[in-house]
Amino acid sequence: MKSSVRSIPRPGTSRGHAVLTFLTSGIMLLTSACAVANSDTAGDTGSADGSTLRVVLTQEPPTLEPCESSTTATGVVVRSNITEPLVERDPTSGTLEPLLATGWRRTKPRTWTFDIRSGVTFQNGQPFTAKDAAFSIDRAVNSDLACNVDGYVFGDEKLDVRAVSPTRLTVTTKKPDPIIPLRISFIEIVPRTTDTEAKVRIPIGTGPYAVSRWQTGVSISLARNDKYWGKAPAYPRATYVWRSDASVRAAMINKGEADIATSLDPMDATEDNSVAYPNNETTALRLDGREAPLDDIRVRRAIGMAIDRKGIIDALLGGLAKPAAQLVPPGVVGHNDDLAPPSYDVAAARELVRQAAADGVPVTRRITLVARNGQFAGIAETAEALQYEMARIGLNVRIRMADTATSLQYQLRPLPRGVGPIAMLVMHGNQAGDAAFTTSQYLLSEGPQSTFGTHELDRRIAAAGELSGKARQKAFAELLDYQNRTVAQYAYLAHMRGLLGLSPSVRYRPNSATGDEMRLAEVSPVKAGQH
């Protein structure tokens, strides 16, 4: 385990960027406005005898419904622990691998056939067959449950799903779709006896753990599934608790009260209590191009040039992140290796704003910078640094720190009206491994998380989505460059890295999917004498 722990850089150790000057000139550093979910003594944090794996999260999952597991707070508990998909994506290589399906192939232009694994039972003892797989896909995609996986992964497209035998399933789309197996990897399989009228509270799956208790507001307890078809996990039990304060999560690792803690703050991280890992998240300012002055591309480009990415990363993000020039992170199909962030040039940015003002653009109109409390460590300070940098080039910016529910009103369509120009600090994670999931959400004109776009960009997104292999990679990479040059909806900040709290008593190597899918079966105790 020691070999996987990286030295944690400290803030303020690099060159004196403007943002560092700003941060040290009297600004009061803010902590998250979220209250700690539970007190240090509340709830069952499991046992310290090594039989229970103790995990502390940033928040309580809003639901354990499997069809909502593409959302981080739910997926980190449910995916590959309680339920499993037919196909899984290796987070390091990006390759698709068999799980509850042993193989798949395209049998017609619009039809994919999946071979279903035999000898698998659900946690309730019911045998798993192709009928359960067909039911699970229908329930998640073709029902009225409004599952997150439906809109995010399938874009509300309906599927023709048929169990042609106990071990064979076909999935047919309205038009050819080259990445159906990847999309199917997001659907968690449940028994065909699962409720179809309402989302479930306690899910049943085929995974290595089953839910034994969910004490609302306190903890979630799992027990090892003795009927599991695969290798048995090392820990008989696992318990999740949640603490919104990063320093509390770090303290629980330091005091031996937890084995794993998500999202530590760099200020609380040491070589002994944490490990850094790429988490596939990208932060950026989404600029609402429907509203002046953000409807002028010169202003949007000026904001991108005014951001001291290196200074923010060093001062506020622990030196862990990498400057970003696109929403698609490295390792994802479509990532453009040739894109680079605009040079940090305050004078040139100020000149672009001056030119816009000379042409009548109301550059002094107040822009609201919306950021979500607790979205990542240092978000409040990052918002203040961005406000300062935008003010330096002549823009009038105020900050609105919002809770999750309020921020989603600004982030998702239908977007609020009458609120003026909005620059929203977003953090996007593409765990699917394909740029289609980013572009359909964030770049398409009517995308759920896009404020505007162009017909040409929409055309390019649609065309790229029909391709496969090298042609698909090339088309998405080119349209990302086109977006930057002609639309510039985003002022990118950083490709993030996460800090996972890790006790010396456990062995676990986090990967880019860990923040969304932490597989407990991959965690093992460190035996005496091991390092």
C-alpha positions in Angstrom: 0.0 0.0 0.0 2.8 2.4 0.8 4.1 2.2 -2.7 0.9 3.6 -4.1 0.9 6.7 -1.8 2.1 9.8 -3.5 3.7 12.8 -1.8 1.0 15.4 -1.3 2.1 18.9 -2.6 1.5 21.8 -0.3 -0.3 25.0 -1.4 1.8 28.1 -2.0 5.0 26.3 -2.9 5.3 27.5 -6.5 5.9 30.8 -8.4 4.2 34.0 -7.3 1.2 34.1 -9.6 -1.3 36.9 -9.3 -3.8 34.6 -7.7 -1.3 33.8 -4.9 -0.8 37.5 -4.3 -4.6 37.9 -4.2 -5.0 35.1 -1.8 -2.4 36.3 0.6 -3.5 40.0 0.5 -6.1 39.6 3.3 -8.8 37.4 1.8 -10.6 35.4 4.4 -10.5 31.8 3.3 -13.9 30.3 3.5 -14.8 26.8 4.6 -17.8 24.9 3.1 -21.1 26.3 4.1 -22.5 22.8 4.4 -23.0 21.7 8.0 -21.4 18.4 9.1 -24.0 15.7 8.4 -23.5 14.0 11.8 -21.5 14.7 14.9 -18.3 12.8 15.4 -20.0 10.4 17.8 -23.3 9.9 15.8 -24.0 6.7 14.2 -22.3 3.3 13.9 -18.9 3.6 12.3 -18.5 -0.2 12.3 -15.9 -2.2 14.2 -12.2 -1.8 14.6 -11.5 -5.6 14.8 -10.9 -5.9 11.0 -14.2 -7.6 10.2 -16.0 -4.5 9.0 -14.7 -2.2 6.3 -15.5 1.4 7.4 -16.0 4.0 4.7 -16.8 7.7 5.3 -18.5 9.6 2.4 -19.0 13.3 1.9 -22.8 13.0 2.0 -25.6 10.5 2.5 -26.7 8.9 -0.8 -30.1 10.4 -1.8 -31.2 6.9 -3.0 -29.9 3.4 -3.5 -32.1 2.9 -6.5 -29.9 1.1 -9.1 -31.2 3.0 -12.1 -29.9 6.2 -10.4 -26.4 4.8 -10.0 -24.9 6.9 -12.7 -25.0 9.7 -10.2 -21.9 9.8 -8.0 -23.5 9.8 -4.5 -25.5 6.7 -5.3 -23.1 4.9 -7.6 -20.2 5.0 -5.1 -22.2 2.6 -2.9 -24.4 0.6 -5.3 -22.3 0.0 -8.4 -20.4 -3.3 -8.4 -21.1 -3.7 -4.7 -24.8 -4.4 -4.4 -25.7 -4.6 -8.1 -23.7 -5.4 -11.3 -24.1 -4.6 -15.0 -23.8 -6.9 -18.0 -20.6 -5.2 -19.1 -18.0 -3.3 -17.2 -15.4 -0.8 -18.4 -11.9 -1.1 -17.2 -11.2 2.4 -15.8 -7.5 2.3 -16.7 -7.5 0.8 -20.2 -11.0 1.8 -21.2 -11.7 -1.6 -22.6 -15.1 -3.3 -22.1 -15.0 -6.5 -20.2 -17.6 -9.3 -19.5 -19.4 -9.4 -16.2 -23.0 -10.7 -16.1 -22.7 -11.0 -19.9 -20.0 -13.3 -21.1 -19.8 -11.8 -24.6 -21.6 -9.5 -27.1 -21.6 -8.8 -30.8 -23.4 -6.7 -33.4 -25.7 -9.2 -35.2 -27.6 -6.6 -37.4 -26.9 -2.9 -38.1 -29.3 -1.9 -35.3 -29.1 -5.0 -33.1 -26.6 -6.2 -30.5 -26.7 -9.7 -29.0 -25.5 -10.4 -25.5 -24.7 -13.9 -24.1 -25.9 -14.1 -20.5 -23.8 -15.7 -17.7 -25.4 -18.8 -16.2 -25.2 -20.0 -12.6 -25.7 -16.6 -11.1 -28.3 -15.9 -8.4 -29.6 -12.7 -6.9 -29.2 -12.0 -3.2 -32.8 -13.1 -2.6 -32.0 -16.5 -4.1 -33.8 -15.9 -7.4 -31.8 -17.2 -10.5 -30.5 -14.6 -12.9 -31.5 -15.1 -16.5 -31.8 -13.0 -19.7 -35.3 -12.1 -18.7 -33.9 -10.2 -15.7 -31.5 -8.4 -17.9 -34.2 -7.5 -20.4 -36.4 -6.4 -17.5 -33.7 -4.2 -16.0 -33.0 -2.4 -19.3 -36.7 -1.9 -19.9 -37.2 -0.6 -16.3 -34.2 1.8 -16.5 -34.7 3.1 -20.1 -38.2 2.4 -21.4 -40.3 3.1 -18.2 -41.8 6.2 -16.7 -39.5 6.1 -13.6 -37.4 9.0 -15.0 -34.1 7.3 -14.2 -31.0 9.3 -14.4 -29.4 6.6 -16.6 -32.2 7.1 -19.2 -31.5 10.7 -20.0 -27.7 10.8 -19.3 -26.7 7.6 -21.0 -29.4 6.9 -23.6 -30.7 10.5 -24.3 -34.3 9.3 -23.7 -34.1 7.0 -26.7 -36.2 3.8 -26.3 -34.8 0.3 -26.9 -36.4 -2.9 -28.1 -35.1 -5.4 -25.6 -35.8 -9.2 -25.9 -34.8 -12.3 -24.0 -34.6 -14.8 -26.8 -33.5 -17.6 -24.5 -32.5 -17.9 -20.8 -28.9 -17.0 -21.8 -29.3 -14.7 -24.8 -30.5 -11.1 -25.0 -31.0 -8.8 -28.0 -31.0 -5.0 -27.8 -32.3 -3.1 -30.9 -32.1 0.7 -31.4 -34.0 3.0 -33.7 -30.8 3.8 -35.6 -27.4 2.2 -35.6 -25.5 2.9 -32.4 -21.8 1.8 -32.3 -21.5 2.2 -28.5 -24.5 0.2 -27.2 -22.3 -2.2 -25.1 -20.7 0.9 -23.4 -24.2 2.3 -22.7 -25.4 -1.0 -21.4 -22.5 -1.0 -18.9 -24.4 1.8 -17.0 -27.5 -0.4 -16.3 -27.4 -2.3 -13.1 -29.2 -5.6 -13.2 -32.1 -6.2 -10.7 -34.6 -9.1 -10.4 -37.7 -9.0 -12.7 -39.8 -8.9 -9.5 -38.5 -5.4 -8.8 -41.1 -2.6 -8.5 -41.8 -0.9 -11.8 -44.1 1.8 -10.4 -41.7 3.4 -7.9 -38.0 3.5 -7.2 -36.8 1.1 -4.6 -35.2 2.0 -1.2 -33.3 -1.3 -0.6 -32.0 -2.8 -3.9 -31.4 -6.4 -4.6 -28.7 -7.4 -7.0 -26.1 -10.0 -7.9 -23.2 -8.2 -6.3 -20.7 -9.3 -3.6 -22.6 -7.4 -0.9 -26.2 -7.0 0.2 -27.8 -4.2 2.1 -28.4 -5.3 5.7 -29.6 -1.9 7.1 -30.0 1.7 6.1 -30.5 3.9 9.1 -31.5 7.2 7.5 -29.2 10.1 8.5 -26.7 7.8 10.2 -25.3 4.8 8.3 -25.7 2.2 5.6 -24.5 -1.4 6.5 -23.7 -4.1 4.0 -23.2 -7.8 4.5 -21.2 -10.2 2.4 -23.4 -12.0 -0.1 -22.7 -15.7 0.5 -24.5 -16.6 -2.8 -22.1 -14.4 -4.9 -21.0 -16.1 -8.1 -17.5 -14.5 -8.1 -14.6 -14.3 -5.7 -15.7 -13.6 -2.1 -14.6 -10.1 -0.9 -12.2 -10.0 2.0 -14.4 -8.2 4.5 -17.6 -9.9 5.8 -19.2 -6.5 6.4 -19.0 -2.9 5.3 -20.4 0.3 6.8 -20.8 3.7 5.2 -21.2 6.9 7.2 -21.0 10.5 6.0 -19.3 13.7 7.2 -19.5 16.8 5.1 -16.4 18.4 6.7 -13.2 17.2 4.9 -11.2 17.8 8.1 -13.5 15.5 10.0 -13.1 12.8 7.4 -9.3 13.1 7.6 -9.4 12.9 11.4 -11.4 9.7 11.3 -8.7 8.1 9.2 -6.0 9.5 11.6 -7.8 8.3 14.7 -8.5 4.8 13.3 -12.3 5.4 13.1 -12.5 4.8 9.4 -10.6 2.8 6.8 -11.5 4.8 3.7 -12.6 8.4 3.4 -13.6 10.2 0.1 -12.5 13.6 -1.0 -9.9 14.8 1.5 -8.7 18.4 1.4 -5.0 18.8 0.5 -4.5 20.7 3.7 -5.5 17.6 5.7 -3.7 15.1 3.5 -0.4 13.4 4.4 1.6 10.5 2.9 0.3 8.4 5.8 -3.4 9.0 5.5 -4.2 9.5 1.8 -3.4 8.6 -1.8 -3.8 10.9 -4.9 -5.5 9.6 -8.0 -6.9 11.0 -11.3 -10.6 11.2 -10.9 -11.7 12.1 -14.4 -13.3 15.3 -13.2 -12.9 18.6 -15.1 -13.7 22.0 -13.6 -14.7 24.9 -15.8 -16.7 28.1 -15.9 -19.8 27.6 -18.1 -20.6 31.0 -19.7 -24.2 31.7 -20.6 -23.9 33.0 -24.1 -27.5 34.0 -24.3 -27.0 37.0 -22.0 -24.9 40.2 -22.4 -22.0 40.6 -21.9 -21.4 36.9 -22.1 -23.1 36.7 -25.5 -20.0 38.3 -27.0 -17.3 35.8 -27.8 -14.6 38.4 -27.1 -15.7 38.6 -23.5 -15.9 34.8 -23.2 -12.4 34.4 -24.6 -11.1 37.2 -22.3 -12.3 35.3 -19.3 -10.4 32.2 -20.5 -7.2 34.3 -20.9 -7.7 35.9 -17.4 -7.6 32.7 -15.5 -4.3 31.9 -13.7 -4.8 28.2 -13.8 -1.4 27.3 -12.4 -1.8 29.8 -9.6 -5.2 28.4 -8.6 -4.0 24.8 -8.8 -0.9 25.5 -6.7 -2.6 27.7 -4.1 -6.0 26.1 -3.8 -6.0 22.6 -5.3 -2.9 21.3 -3.6 -0.9 21.2 -6.8 -2.8 18.0 -7.7 -4.7 19.1 -10.8 -3.6 19.8 -14.4 -4.6 22.9 -16.4 -7.5 22.0 -18.8 -8.2 23.1 -22.3 -11.4 20.9 -22.8 -14.1 19.2 -20.8 -13.1 15.7 -22.0 -10.3 14.4 -19.7 -7.3 12.4 -20.9 -8.0 8.7 -21.5 -11.5 9.3 -22.9 -12.3 8.6 -26.5 -12.3 12.0 -28.2 -9.8 13.8 -26.0 -7.8 16.2 -28.1 -4.1 15.9 -27.1 -3.3 19.0 -29.2 -5.5 21.5 -27.3 -3.7 23.8 -24.8 -5.2 26.4 -22.4 -5.0 30.0 -23.6 -2.0 31.8 -22.3 -2.5 33.7 -19.1 -2.5 37.3 -20.4 -4.4 39.9 -18.4 -3.4 42.8 -20.7 -4.7 41.0 -23.8 -7.9 39.9 -21.9 -8.5 43.5 -20.8 -8.1 44.7 -24.4 -10.7 42.2 -25.6 -13.2 43.5 -23.0 -12.3 47.1 -24.0 -13.0 46.3 -27.6 -16.4 44.8 -26.8 -17.3 47.8 -24.7 -16.4 50.2 -27.5 -18.9 48.3 -29.7 -21.7 48.8 -27.2 -21.5 45.5 -25.2 -22.5 46.3 -21.6 -19.4 44.8 -20.0 -20.2 46.4 -16.6 -23.5 44.5 -16.3 -23.2 42.3 -13.2 -22.4 38.6 -13.8 -23.4 36.1 -11.2 -20.8 33.4 -10.6 -22.6 30.4 -9.2 -20.7 27.7 -7.3 -21.9 24.7 -5.3 -20.9 24.4 -1.7 -18.7 21.4 -1.1 -18.4 20.3 -4.7 -14.6 20.1 -4.3 -12.1 21.1 -1.7 -11.4 24.8 -2.0 -14.4 25.7 -4.2 -15.3 28.8 -2.3 -11.7 30.1 -2.5 -11.5 29.2 -6.2 -14.7 31.2 -6.8 -13.2 34.2 -5.1 -10.0 33.9 -7.1 -12.0 33.8 -10.4 -14.1 36.8 -9.3 -10.9 38.7 -8.7 -9.4 37.7 -12.0 -12.5 38.7 -13.9 -12.7 42.0 -12.1 -9.1 42.7 -13.2 -10.2 42.7 -16.9 -13.1 45.1 -16.3 -16.0 42.7 -15.5 -18.5 43.1 -12.7 -18.9 39.8 -10.9 -20.6 38.7 -7.7 -20.5 35.2 -6.2 -23.4 33.1 -5.2 -22.5 30.0 -3.2 -25.5 27.6 -3.4 -26.5 24.3 -2.0 -27.0 21.3 -4.3 -30.7 21.8 -5.0 -30.3 25.4 -5.8 -27.2 24.9 -8.0 -29.0 22.3 -10.0 -31.6 24.9 -10.9 -28.9 26.9 -12.6 -27.0 23.9 -14.0 -29.8 21.9 -15.6 -32.5 22.7 -18.2 -35.0 24.3 -18.0 -32.6 27.1 -17.0 -34.0 29.9 -14.8 -35.2 33.1 -16.4 -34.7 36.7 -15.4 -31.5 36.0 -13.4 -29.1 37.8 -15.8 -25.8 36.5 -17.1 -24.5 33.4 -15.2 -21.0 32.1 -15.1 -21.4 28.7 -13.4 -18.5 26.8 -11.9 -19.1 23.2 -13.0 -17.3 20.0 -12.4 -17.9 17.3 -15.1 -16.8 13.7 -14.8 -16.8 11.5 -17.9 -16.6 8.0 -16.4 -18.1 6.4 -19.5 -15.0 6.9 -21.5 -16.5 8.4 -24.6 -16.8 12.1 -25.6 -20.4 11.5 -26.7 -21.5 11.6 -23.1 -19.8 15.0 -22.6 -20.9 16.6 -25.9 -24.5 15.6 -25.7 -24.8 17.1 -22.2 -22.6 20.1 -22.3 -22.1 21.2 -25.9 -25.3 20.4 -27.8 -27.4 23.5 -28.2 -30.3 22.0 -26.3 -28.2 19.7 -24.1 -29.4 19.3 -20.5 -26.3 21.1 -19.2 -25.6 23.5 -22.1 -26.8 27.1 -22.3 -26.4 27.6 -26.0 -24.6 26.3 -29.1 -24.6 26.4 -32.9 -26.2 24.4 -35.7 -22.8 23.5 -37.1 -21.6 22.2 -33.7 -24.8 20.2 -33.3 -24.2 18.7 -36.7 -20.7 17.7 -35.9 -21.8 16.1 -32.6 -24.4 14.0 -34.3 -22.0 12.9 -37.1 -19.3 11.9 -34.6 -21.7 9.9 -32.7 -22.4 7.6 -35.6 -18.7 6.7 -36.1 -16.5 4.1 -34.4 -12.8 3.4 -33.9 -10.2 5.9 -35.1 -12.8 7.9 -37.1 -14.8 8.5 -33.9 -11.7 9.6 -32.0 -10.8 12.0 -34.8 -14.2 13.5 -35.2 -14.8 14.2 -31.5 -11.3 15.7 -31.1 -11.9 18.0 -34.0 -15.3 19.2 -32.8 -13.8 20.0 -29.4 -11.3 22.2 -31.1 -14.1 23.7 -33.2 -16.1 24.5 -30.0 -13.1 26.3 -28.5 -12.5 28.4 -31.6 -16.1 29.3 -32.6 -18.3 28.9 -29.6 -16.2 29.2 -26.4 -19.0 28.3 -24.0 -16.5 27.3 -21.4 -13.5 28.9 -19.7 -11.7 25.7 -18.6 -9.9 25.5 -15.3 -8.4 22.1 -14.4 -8.5 18.3 -14.9 -8.8 17.3 -11.2 -7.1 14.7 -9.1 -8.8 13.3 -6.0 -7.4 12.6 -2.6 -8.7 9.4 -1.0 -8.2 8.9 2.7 -6.7 5.5 3.3 -5.9 3.8 6.6 -2.5 2.0 6.8 -4.5 -1.1 7.8 -6.1 -1.6 4.3 -4.8 -2.1 0.8 -6.6 -0.4 -2.0 -5.4 1.2 -5.3 -7.9 3.9 -6.4 -8.4 4.5 -10.1 -10.2 7.1 -12.2 -13.6 5.5 -11.4 -13.2 5.4 -7.7 -15.2 8.6 -7.0 -18.2 7.0 -8.8 -17.7 3.3 -8.3 -15.7 2.2 -5.3 -15.5 -1.6 -5.5 -15.2 -2.9 -2.0 -14.2 -6.3 -3.2 -10.9 -4.7 -4.3 -10.1 -3.7 -0.7 -8.2 -6.1 1.5 -6.6 -5.9 5.0 -2.9 -5.4 5.3 -1.5 -8.4 7.2 1.2 -8.1 9.7 4.6 -7.6 8.1 3.2 -6.3 4.8 4.1 -2.9 3.5 
